[in-house]
Amino acid sequence: MIEEAGWGEFFTHRLGHGLGMDGHEPPYLVRGNKTPLSAGNVCTIEPGVYLPGRFGVRIEDDAAATDGGNETLSSRPAELLVLTP
């Protein structure tokens, strides 16, 4: 989706990672990693776009892999909130 919108070259961070006792841990959600998720894995989903010398934005959600797919653990408003100084 990020690439289709024309921002692919600015998506330089992994999509997410496992969330547990160590905070940043496997499984790592990054291009090329073909390790399947298992029911019970809890991961961050945090796509970010970074424009060098300008700004960056990352939206983070947490999700758990289940036998039937996934369960979103985050709750936040879906609408965009713009903060200005």
ZIFEN-V177411 format. One record per pair of residues at least 4 apart in sequence whose ideal C-beta (glycine too) atoms are under 6 Angstrom apart, sorted by the first residue. I is the first residue (numbers start at 1). J is the second residue. D is the distance in whole Angstrom. If there is no record, write none. Layout:
I|J|D  I|J|D
//
This chain:
2|7|5  2|8|6  2|11|5  3|8|4  7|49|5  10|49|5  10|50|6  10|51|6  11|49|6  12|50|6  13|48|5  14|28|6  14|29|6  14|30|4  15|29|4  15|47|6  16|29|4  16|43|5  16|44|4  16|45|5  16|46|5  17|24|5  17|28|5  17|44|6  18|25|4  18|26|5  18|27|5  18|43|6  19|42|5  19|43|6  19|44|5  20|25|5  27|35|5  28|33|6  37|41|5  37|65|4  39|65|6  39|66|5  39|67|5  41|65|4  42|64|5  43|63|6  44|60|6  44|62|6  45|61|5  45|63|6  46|58|5  46|60|4  48|58|3  49|57|6  50|56|4  51|55|6  61|74|4  62|73|4  62|74|5  63|70|5  63|72|5  64|71|5  64|73|6  65|70|6  66|71|5
//
